[in-house]
Structures are given as C-alpha cells and as structure tokens.
Amino acid sequence: MIKFIATFHSQYGAVQFLKNSKKNNIECKLAPVPRTLSSSCGTCAHYIHTQWNPDFEIVDLEAVYKVNDGGYELLFSFDD
C-alpha cells in the first residue's frame, strides 16, 4: 500500500473524497495541507491505497502527491 495526499479546489471536494473513501474501505483522513504544497481550500486528504486514483468519482480534485521519505512526488495536477 502507498501513502498519498490529495488536494482540492473546495472543502466540499475534500469531504466528498473522505465519504467515498470510507464507503470503499480506503483508509483516509482530512488534515491541513502541508506548507510545502499549495491548495485552494487548505484541506487535503491523506489516504493509503494501491494506486493514486481510487475507483470512485473525485470532485474538485486539484492535485495528488505520493508521500516519499524525502517529501512529495506530484502524480497528478488538474490545470484550469
């Protein structure tokens, strides 16, 4: 299993991600976005999964990062 951080354009997107994660038995928690990453809403989802893109709709996704020992690796970014 791999640790990921998802950032969102809105609080609504973060809360929906948490709800969908729980429905799909994916370990997830919401937290403030780490200072080294930027986010529109300031809330991110820390989750553990086999791939960055879980099998459910993600609302208002801004970016997804893989958590590495030395920091974060950008895996996906939604450009407006």
C-alpha positions in Angstrom: 0.0 0.0 0.0 1.2 3.5 -0.8 0.6 6.8 1.0 -0.9 9.6 -1.0 -2.1 13.2 -0.4 -4.9 14.7 -2.5 -5.6 18.4 -2.5 -8.9 20.0 -3.6 -10.3 23.3 -5.0 -13.0 23.3 -2.3 -13.9 21.9 1.1 -16.8 20.1 -0.5 -14.5 18.1 -2.7 -12.3 17.1 0.3 -15.4 16.0 2.4 -16.8 14.0 -0.6 -13.5 12.3 -1.0 -13.5 11.3 2.7 -17.1 9.9 2.4 -16.3 7.9 -0.7 -13.1 6.6 0.8 -14.9 5.3 3.8 -17.6 3.7 1.6 -14.8 1.9 -0.3 -12.9 0.8 2.8 -9.9 3.1 2.0 -8.1 4.4 5.0 -8.4 8.2 4.8 -8.3 11.3 7.0 -8.6 15.0 6.3 -5.9 17.5 7.5 -4.5 20.9 6.7 -2.4 20.9 3.5 1.4 20.7 4.3 3.1 24.0 3.9 5.3 22.8 1.0 2.2 22.0 -1.1 -0.4 24.6 -2.1 -4.1 24.2 -2.1 -7.1 26.3 -2.9 -9.2 25.2 0.1 -6.4 24.4 2.6 -7.7 20.9 3.3 -6.2 17.7 2.0 -6.9 14.0 2.2 -4.2 11.6 3.4 -5.1 8.2 2.1 -3.5 4.7 1.7 -4.2 2.7 -1.5 -2.5 0.6 -4.2 -2.9 3.4 -6.8 -3.4 7.2 -6.6 -6.8 7.0 -8.4 -9.4 5.1 -6.4 -12.4 3.6 -8.2 -14.8 6.4 -7.4 -15.6 9.8 -8.7 -13.4 12.6 -7.2 -15.0 16.0 -7.0 -12.9 19.3 -7.3 -9.5 17.4 -7.3 -6.6 19.8 -7.5 -3.6 17.5 -7.3 -2.4 14.1 -6.0 1.1 13.5 -4.4 2.8 10.3 -3.4 4.4 10.6 0.0 8.1 9.8 -0.1 10.7 9.7 2.7 12.2 13.0 1.5 8.9 14.8 0.6 6.2 14.6 -2.0 6.1 13.5 -5.6 3.5 15.1 -7.8 1.5 12.4 -9.7 -1.5 14.3 -11.0 -2.4 18.0 -11.3 -5.6 19.5 -12.7 -4.8 22.6 -14.7 -7.7 25.0 -15.1 
